Amino acid sequence: MIFRSYEDAAEHVGSVNLKGQPFDLAISDDCTFAGQPDLIGAGMALVLDVVLSRGYEPDGVTQRNGHRQYKYRLSA
């Protein structure tokens, strides 16, 4: 699933049962925050806040055709 709004991505991360396993999150290149283009990165900050609150940390990103694939792993 490729998320097209940062709010949807944050809600997904906050509600899914991660079971301590690494996970990926696909974010569209034209993802929106509050229904608008996110020119300052506030939406990704929201997503990262939820990721960190779940005990995970960033583990890389890959640019794909039309989206970025963010990787996360359990914090040590």
Residue frames relative to the residue before (quaternion, step in Angstrom):
aa qw qx qy qz dx dy dz
M 1.0000 0.0000 0.0000 0.0000 0.00 0.00 0.00
I 0.1935 -0.7602 0.6117 0.1022 3.57 -0.93 0.94
F 0.3036 -0.7755 0.5293 0.1623 3.56 -0.61 1.14
R 0.2255 -0.7888 0.5650 0.0883 3.53 -1.01 0.95
S 0.7348 0.2215 -0.2165 0.6035 3.57 1.29 0.08
Y 0.5195 -0.6525 0.4580 0.3074 3.55 -1.03 0.82
E 0.5946 0.5655 -0.3665 0.4387 3.58 1.09 -0.61
D 0.6550 0.5023 -0.3097 0.4719 3.60 0.96 -0.83
A 0.6454 0.5165 -0.3180 0.4643 3.58 0.98 -0.83
A 0.6659 0.4947 -0.3035 0.4688 3.59 0.92 -0.88
E 0.6391 0.5184 -0.3230 0.4674 3.60 0.98 -0.81
H 0.6357 0.5312 -0.3246 0.4565 3.58 0.98 -0.84
V 0.6798 0.4836 -0.2967 0.4647 3.59 0.80 -1.01
G 0.6835 0.5064 -0.2867 0.4407 3.58 0.99 -0.79
S 0.7647 0.3973 -0.2010 0.4658 3.58 1.10 -0.57
V 0.6160 0.5713 -0.3615 0.4043 3.61 1.11 -0.46
N 0.4375 -0.6653 0.5391 0.2746 3.58 -1.17 0.68
L 0.2025 -0.8389 0.4984 0.0826 3.59 -0.21 1.28
K 0.2045 -0.8367 0.4868 0.1456 3.61 1.20 -0.47
G 0.6528 -0.5492 0.3182 0.4135 3.61 1.10 0.57
Q 0.5402 0.6345 -0.3898 0.3920 3.57 1.30 0.03
P 0.5532 -0.5675 0.4747 0.3829 3.60 -1.15 0.53
F 0.0463 -0.7991 0.5985 0.0349 3.57 -1.17 0.50
D 0.3298 -0.7094 0.5911 0.1966 3.52 -1.34 0.42
L 0.1167 -0.7648 0.6305 0.0628 3.51 -1.25 0.55
A 0.2024 -0.7872 0.5760 0.0871 3.58 -0.64 1.16
I 0.0589 -0.7993 0.5974 -0.0264 3.56 -0.68 1.19
S 0.4593 -0.7041 0.4792 0.2524 3.57 -0.73 1.12
D 0.5587 -0.6073 0.4506 0.3406 3.57 -1.11 0.67
D 0.7459 0.3349 -0.2114 0.5356 3.60 1.16 -0.49
C 0.1791 0.8128 -0.5265 0.1735 3.57 1.12 0.74
T 0.2525 -0.7877 0.5488 0.1211 3.56 -1.04 0.79
F 0.1850 -0.7270 0.6480 0.1316 3.52 -1.37 0.38
A 0.8227 -0.0073 -0.0657 0.5646 3.57 -0.69 1.13
G 0.6923 -0.5157 0.2640 0.4303 3.56 1.08 0.81
Q 0.6835 0.4449 -0.2670 0.5134 3.58 1.30 0.10
P 0.6094 -0.5059 0.4334 0.4298 3.59 -1.21 0.33
D 0.3111 -0.7622 0.5441 0.1620 3.58 -0.97 0.87
L 0.1105 -0.8534 0.5087 0.0258 3.55 0.06 1.28
I 0.7523 0.3898 -0.2219 0.4827 3.61 1.15 -0.40
G 0.5533 -0.6555 0.3738 0.3529 3.60 1.24 -0.02
A 0.3278 0.7656 -0.4980 0.2417 3.60 1.20 0.32
G 0.6386 0.5438 -0.3293 0.4337 3.59 1.01 -0.74
M 0.6703 0.4716 -0.3027 0.4865 3.57 0.93 -0.83
A 0.5898 0.5511 -0.3651 0.4637 3.60 1.11 -0.57
L 0.6202 0.5346 -0.3297 0.4699 3.59 1.05 -0.76
V 0.6591 0.5006 -0.3019 0.4731 3.58 0.90 -0.95
L 0.6740 0.5001 -0.2995 0.4538 3.59 0.85 -0.95
D 0.6048 0.5545 -0.3542 0.4485 3.60 1.03 -0.71
V 0.6679 0.4766 -0.2982 0.4877 3.59 0.95 -0.85
V 0.6194 0.5425 -0.3397 0.4546 3.60 0.99 -0.84
L 0.6901 0.4795 -0.2793 0.4646 3.58 0.82 -0.99
S 0.6482 0.5250 -0.3221 0.4478 3.60 0.99 -0.77
R 0.6622 0.4841 -0.2943 0.4904 3.59 1.23 -0.45
G 0.5751 -0.6233 0.3667 0.3825 3.60 1.28 0.05
Y 0.5638 0.5848 -0.3816 0.4410 3.57 1.23 0.44
E 0.1721 -0.7635 0.6127 0.1097 3.54 -1.32 0.32
P 0.6188 -0.5498 0.4009 0.3926 3.59 -1.20 0.47
D 0.0768 -0.7986 0.5969 0.0060 3.55 -1.13 0.78
G 0.7927 -0.2770 0.1296 0.5273 3.58 1.07 0.73
V 0.1299 -0.7649 0.6269 0.0707 3.49 -1.34 0.35
T 0.1274 -0.7725 0.6194 0.0586 3.54 -1.13 0.76
Q 0.3459 -0.7126 0.5694 0.2198 3.57 -0.92 0.92
R 0.1043 -0.7776 0.6195 0.0269 3.55 -0.86 1.04
N 0.6656 -0.4660 0.3791 0.4428 3.55 -1.28 -0.10
G 0.8565 0.0609 -0.0845 0.5055 3.59 -0.27 1.27
H 0.8025 0.1098 -0.0888 0.5797 3.59 1.24 -0.06
R 0.3668 -0.6744 0.5827 0.2665 3.52 -1.37 0.17
Q 0.2693 -0.7424 0.5965 0.1428 3.54 -1.07 0.84
Y 0.1227 -0.8019 0.5838 0.0318 3.59 -0.33 1.29
K 0.1961 -0.7739 0.5950 0.0927 3.56 -1.01 0.90
Y 0.0701 -0.7894 0.6099 0.0085 3.53 -1.06 0.83
R 0.0977 -0.7748 0.6231 0.0438 3.55 -1.18 0.68
L 0.6316 -0.5200 0.4156 0.3973 3.54 -1.27 0.41
S 0.4741 -0.6709 0.4885 0.2940 3.59 -0.91 0.89
A 0.4970 -0.6726 0.4686 0.2845 3.55 -1.08 0.76
